[in-house]
Amino acid sequence: MLSKIMTDNAHFLIQEAIKEREPASLIAIDATMGNGMDLCFLAQCPNIGRVIGFDIQSQAVAASYEKVKAFGSKVELILNTHAELLHYVQEVDVVMFNLGYLPHGSKNCTTQKESSLKAIQAALKCLNPQGIMTIITYPGHEEGKREHEAIQEYLSTKLPAQFLVLQMISCNVKGQCPVLFMIRHQS
Ligand SMILES: C[S@@+](CC[C@H](N)C(=O)[O-])C[C@H]1O[C@@H](n2cnc3c(N)ncnc32)[C@H](O)[C@@H]1O
């Protein structure tokens, strides 16, 4: 329920950020494809002309493919870690990270602090002016908490002034609640 609220809000923020942009002019990354819901959302945005999805699990790539195959060459699926994203893309306008483990999949295969931070830094490097990035963290499990704290520390203290960071969190469900970060490149 809470994760759906955060995901819906991430979609809303992205839609608002890109609604005035030229049709099919933007490049988007789904850094954690999972079951392909976010990937499908990005593929359906008319202002987005190219979507690149990453996941390290072949079952996630297969599930995502089923959701987006109708979009043809607009969507590229990559079975690799998002930490390597600069090998595939040099500029991007929209980036989504929905961290944690595959819903209904193995809880042992969850995103990790080190590679998530590396991927976020790589994505910020190639985020175009006016670009938007959303990150949902899940501090309710052990690795998720470690990852959340490292990302929060990084986003609060290490970003240059051209990036604005907002954070959405429940004020009465702390601990188990997913957290949504939105980063805008303001230049
Ligand atoms: C919460 S799920 C993503 C949900 C998804 N966006 C959706 O719409 O269904 C997190 C995904 O991150 C993937 N993942 C874990 N480590 C990764 C990494 N280093 N690079 C890319 N994906 C990773 C997992 O395999 C899992 O499928």
The ligand as a Tripos MOL2 file, in Angstrom:
@<TRIPOS>MOLECULE
LIG
   27    29     1     0     0
SMALL
NO_CHARGES

@<TRIPOS>ATOM
      1 C1         11.5850   -3.2350   -6.0340 C.3       1 LIG1
      2 S1         12.1330   -4.0900   -7.4580 S.3       1 LIG1
      3 C2         11.7530   -2.9320   -8.7400 C.3       1 LIG1
      4 C3         10.2820   -2.7740   -9.0450 C.3       1 LIG1
      5 C4         10.0310   -2.3680  -10.4640 C.3       1 LIG1
      6 N1         10.5260   -1.0640  -10.7990 N.3       1 LIG1
      7 C5          8.6120   -2.5720  -10.9220 C.2       1 LIG1
      8 O1          8.0140   -1.6460  -11.4930 O.co2     1 LIG1
      9 O2          8.1020   -3.6790  -10.7390 O.co2     1 LIG1
     10 C6         13.9020   -3.9670   -7.3660 C.3       1 LIG1
     11 C7         14.6370   -4.6590   -8.5000 C.3       1 LIG1
     12 O3         16.0060   -4.2470   -8.4490 O.3       1 LIG1
     13 C8         16.7710   -5.2870   -9.0000 C.3       1 LIG1
     14 N2         18.1810   -5.1190   -8.7010 N.ar      1 LIG1
     15 C9         18.8760   -5.5020   -7.5960 C.ar      1 LIG1
     16 N3         20.1710   -5.1250   -7.6910 N.ar      1 LIG1
     17 C10        20.3000   -4.4980   -8.9060 C.ar      1 LIG1
     18 C11        21.4010   -3.9050   -9.5910 C.ar      1 LIG1
     19 N4         22.6200   -3.8540   -9.0380 N.pl3     1 LIG1
     20 N5         21.1800   -3.3730  -10.8220 N.ar      1 LIG1
     21 C12        19.9290   -3.4150  -11.3780 C.ar      1 LIG1
     22 N6         18.8510   -3.9590  -10.7730 N.ar      1 LIG1
     23 C13        19.0360   -4.4920   -9.5530 C.ar      1 LIG1
     24 C14        16.1470   -6.5250   -8.3980 C.3       1 LIG1
     25 O4         16.4960   -7.6770   -9.1590 O.3       1 LIG1
     26 C15        14.6540   -6.1690   -8.4470 C.3       1 LIG1
     27 O5         14.0560   -6.7170   -9.5980 O.3       1 LIG1
@<TRIPOS>BOND
     1     1     2 1
     2     2     3 1
     3     2    10 1
     4     3     4 1
     5     4     5 1
     6     5     6 1
     7     5     7 1
     8     7     8 2
     9     7     9 1
    10    10    11 1
    11    11    12 1
    12    11    26 1
    13    12    13 1
    14    13    14 1
    15    13    24 1
    16    14    15 ar
    17    14    23 ar
    18    15    16 ar
    19    16    17 ar
    20    17    18 ar
    21    17    23 ar
    22    18    19 1
    23    18    20 ar
    24    20    21 ar
    25    21    22 ar
    26    22    23 ar
    27    24    25 1
    28    24    26 1
    29    26    27 1
@<TRIPOS>SUBSTRUCTURE
     1 LIG1         1 GROUP 0 **** ****
